[in-house]
Amino acid sequence: MQLVVQRAEMRGFILLDHLDRIPAAMAELEAGVRSGQIRYRTDIRDGFAAIPETFLRLFSGANQGKQLLRNDLAA
């Protein structure tokens, strides 16, 4: 009930409002990845034939982390 009596404010984050901070943020993120403090997942599918399945995984939520397709053009 406190919210009814008090005011609430919600504000979104707009990247364009902070363009001057991007270089510092990128350096900090890179350091975190290199040190292992920040970890990320990749979901790699192989082969040209896997393109439709790989694409659909983006919309079904079946992938974990960044969805990649590896295609060996030499094969």
N, C-alpha and C positions, 0 to 999 in steps of 0.2 A: 503494500500500500504506500510505501514511501515514495515510489516513483510517481504516483498520482499527485502528490503534494509538491515534490521537487521537480526540477527540470532535468531532462536528459538530452545529451547531444551525441550524435553519431557522425563521424567524419571518415571519409574514404581516403585511401592513399593513392595519389596520382603521381606516377613516376616523373612526368614532365615538370612537376614542381620542384624536383630535386636533381636536375641534370648535373649540376655542379658537384654533386657528391658521388657520382657514379665511379670515377676513377679510384677513389679511396675505398668505396664499397667493394669494387672488383678485386682490389689488392687484398683486402681483408678476407674475402671469400676464397680467393686463391690460396692464401696462407692456411686457411682452415682445411681445405681439401688436401693440400700437401702434407700437413701435419697429421691428418687422419681424424681431426676433430669434426669435420664435416664429411659424411659419407653419402654416396649416391648409388643407385641401382641402375643397371642397364638390362634390358630384355632384348636379346639378339636372336633374330630368326635368319635362317640361311636359305639362299637360292631365289632365283627369279620367280619360280613357281609359288613361293610363299608370299608374294606381294599382296594378293587379295586378303589372305588371312591376317597378315601383319597389319594392313590398313584397318581392317574391321576391329582388331584388338584395341585400337585407340579409342573406339567409341563404346566398347562393351566393358571396359575396365579390367580386361583380362591381363593386361601387361603390368609389369612391376617396374616403376621408374621410367627411364627414357627408352622408348621403343625404337630399335634400330633394325635395319635389314642389311645383311652382308651378302653381296653378290660378287662372286669371283669371276671377273670377266675373262680371265685366262682359261677357265675351264670350258 
